[in-house]
Amino acid sequence: MLLALNNPYGVLSQFTPEPGSVWRTLASCGLPKGVYPLGRLDADSEGLLLLSDEAGLNTQLLDPRHAHQREYWVQVERIPDPAALQTLARGGKLGPGIARPCVVRRLEPTPEVPPRVPPVRFRKSVADCWIALELTEGKNRQVRRMTAAVGHPTLRLIRVRIGALTLAALGLASGEWRELTKAERAAVFR
């Protein structure tokens, strides 16, 4: 079985709570027993999360050798200039590791996304904008570290696509999940 969840803000991508953590876990989402997340989203991130009870899917979807695409919409502080976007696209040194090159573009017009609870901090004197990043790897807090490295800290992060399967096509509200159809499953691996 392969499930899609629109993972809400404030939910850890695991079923067991961490001692002293204020974040909820996937156990609060009413998912079937025996499934596990394929990859992860940090508790302060949102969007498309796949879960399965099938062995082997994790490697197929997450091993960087397979270059499986994932797209993130990222609300960043200030407006990145073309040089900052090119730096992001090149990848390169990312803390102790190396980030692979990726596809980066500004999202214009601003995408319509449901409000986050709690809302993202708003500052009248600092503009923000949305960018899209298409990655083929998933290092720990990679998108946040990449945007911070070019001077544009992440305010909000939403995974909107895995393979060719989009969150919009699924029509799931935050916290909703369902099993994928054959066509949707095929889109994941496209």
C-alpha positions as CSV (number, residue, x, y, z in Angstrom):
1,M,0.0,0.0,0.0
2,L,1.3,3.5,-0.9
3,L,-0.3,6.5,0.9
4,A,-0.1,10.2,0.4
5,L,-0.4,12.6,3.4
6,N,-0.6,16.3,3.3
7,N,1.7,16.6,6.3
8,P,0.7,19.6,8.5
9,Y,3.0,22.1,10.2
10,G,4.0,20.8,13.6
11,V,4.0,17.1,12.9
12,L,7.2,15.0,13.0
13,S,7.7,12.5,10.3
14,Q,7.8,9.6,12.8
15,F,5.3,7.7,14.9
16,T,7.3,7.8,18.2
17,P,7.4,11.0,20.1
18,E,10.8,12.4,21.1
19,P,11.3,13.0,24.8
20,G,10.5,16.6,25.7
21,S,9.3,17.5,22.2
22,V,6.3,19.8,21.7
23,W,5.7,18.5,18.2
24,R,3.0,16.0,17.4
25,T,3.8,12.8,15.5
26,L,2.3,10.9,12.6
27,A,0.4,8.8,15.2
28,S,-1.9,11.8,15.5
29,C,-3.0,11.5,11.8
30,G,-5.0,8.3,12.0
31,L,-2.9,6.4,9.6
32,P,-3.1,2.6,9.2
33,K,-0.9,0.4,11.3
34,G,2.3,-0.9,9.7
35,V,3.0,2.0,7.4
36,Y,6.2,4.0,7.6
37,P,7.2,7.4,6.1
38,L,9.2,7.3,2.8
39,G,11.6,10.2,3.6
40,R,10.8,12.9,6.1
41,L,9.7,16.5,6.5
42,D,10.8,18.5,9.5
43,A,8.1,19.5,11.9
44,D,8.4,23.1,10.7
45,S,7.8,22.0,7.1
46,E,4.6,21.0,5.4
47,G,3.3,19.1,2.3
48,L,3.4,15.8,0.5
49,L,4.7,12.9,2.5
50,L,4.4,9.3,1.2
51,L,4.0,6.3,3.5
52,S,4.0,2.6,2.8
53,D,4.2,-0.8,4.2
54,E,6.2,-2.1,1.2
55,A,9.8,-3.0,1.7
56,G,12.3,-1.4,-0.8
57,L,10.3,1.7,-1.7
58,N,12.5,3.8,0.6
59,T,15.7,3.0,-1.4
60,Q,13.9,3.4,-4.8
61,L,12.6,6.9,-3.9
62,L,15.3,8.3,-1.6
63,D,18.7,7.0,-2.7
64,P,20.4,9.9,-4.6
65,R,21.7,7.5,-7.2
66,H,18.2,7.2,-8.5
67,A,17.9,11.1,-8.8
68,H,14.2,11.0,-7.9
69,Q,12.8,14.5,-8.1
70,R,11.1,16.3,-5.2
71,E,9.9,19.9,-5.6
72,Y,9.6,22.4,-2.7
73,W,7.9,25.8,-2.6
74,V,9.9,28.0,-0.3
75,Q,8.8,31.4,1.1
76,V,12.1,33.3,1.8
77,E,13.0,36.5,3.4
78,R,13.8,39.3,0.9
79,I,13.8,39.0,-2.9
80,P,16.7,36.9,-4.2
81,D,18.5,38.3,-7.2
82,P,19.5,36.2,-10.2
83,A,23.0,35.6,-8.8
84,A,21.5,34.2,-5.5
85,L,19.2,31.9,-7.6
86,Q,22.2,30.7,-9.7
87,T,24.2,30.0,-6.5
88,L,21.3,27.9,-5.2
89,A,21.0,26.0,-8.5
90,R,24.8,25.2,-8.6
91,G,24.6,23.3,-5.3
92,G,28.0,23.0,-3.7
93,K,29.3,23.0,-0.1
94,L,26.5,22.5,2.4
95,G,28.0,22.3,5.9
96,P,29.9,19.0,6.1
97,G,28.5,17.7,2.8
98,I,27.9,18.7,-0.8
99,A,24.5,19.6,-2.3
100,R,23.9,18.5,-5.9
101,P,22.9,21.0,-8.5
102,C,19.1,21.6,-8.6
103,V,16.5,23.5,-10.5
104,V,15.5,26.9,-9.0
105,R,13.0,29.4,-10.1
106,R,11.0,32.3,-8.7
107,L,7.3,31.7,-8.4
108,E,5.5,34.5,-10.0
109,P,2.7,35.2,-9.3
110,T,2.9,34.3,-5.7
111,P,1.3,30.8,-5.3
112,E,-2.0,30.5,-3.6
113,V,-1.4,28.4,-0.5
114,P,-3.6,27.9,2.5
115,P,-2.6,30.0,5.5
116,R,-0.3,28.3,8.0
117,V,-1.3,27.8,11.6
118,P,0.5,29.5,13.3
119,P,1.1,32.1,10.6
120,V,4.6,32.9,9.3
121,R,6.0,36.0,11.0
122,F,5.3,39.2,9.0
123,R,7.6,42.2,8.9
124,K,6.5,45.4,7.1
125,S,10.1,46.4,6.4
126,V,11.3,43.1,4.9
127,A,9.8,41.8,1.7
128,D,9.5,38.1,1.0
129,C,8.9,35.9,-2.0
130,W,8.3,32.3,-3.1
131,I,10.8,30.2,-5.0
132,A,10.6,26.6,-6.2
133,L,13.5,24.2,-5.7
134,E,13.6,20.8,-7.5
135,L,16.0,18.4,-5.7
136,T,17.1,14.9,-6.3
137,E,18.5,14.3,-2.8
138,G,17.3,15.1,0.7
139,K,20.0,16.0,3.2
140,N,19.0,17.1,6.7
141,R,17.3,20.5,6.6
142,Q,18.9,21.0,3.1
143,V,16.5,23.6,1.7
144,R,16.7,25.7,4.8
145,R,20.5,25.6,4.9
146,M,20.7,26.4,1.2
147,T,18.5,29.4,1.3
148,A,20.2,30.7,4.5
149,A,23.6,30.3,2.8
150,V,22.6,32.8,0.1
151,G,21.2,35.3,2.6
152,H,17.5,34.4,2.2
153,P,16.3,32.5,5.3
154,T,13.3,30.2,4.8
155,L,10.0,31.4,6.3
156,R,7.8,28.6,5.1
157,L,8.6,25.3,3.3
158,I,6.0,23.1,1.5
159,R,6.8,19.9,-0.5
160,V,4.5,20.1,-3.5
161,R,5.7,17.2,-5.7
162,I,7.4,13.8,-5.6
163,G,8.2,12.4,-9.0
164,A,5.3,13.6,-11.2
165,L,2.7,13.4,-8.4
166,T,1.6,16.8,-7.1
167,L,-0.1,17.8,-3.9
168,A,-2.5,19.9,-5.9
169,A,-3.6,16.9,-8.0
170,L,-4.3,14.9,-4.8
171,G,-6.6,17.6,-3.4
172,L,-5.8,16.8,0.2
173,A,-6.3,19.4,2.9
174,S,-3.7,19.7,5.6
175,G,-3.7,16.5,7.7
176,E,-5.7,14.4,5.2
177,W,-4.3,11.2,3.7
178,R,-5.5,8.5,1.3
179,E,-4.2,5.5,-0.6
180,L,-2.8,6.3,-4.1
181,T,-4.6,5.0,-7.2
182,K,-2.6,3.0,-9.8
183,A,-2.2,6.2,-12.0
184,E,-1.0,8.3,-9.0
185,R,1.4,5.6,-7.9
186,A,2.8,5.5,-11.5
187,A,3.3,9.3,-11.3
188,V,5.4,9.0,-8.1
189,F,7.9,6.8,-10.0
190,R,7.9,8.8,-13.2
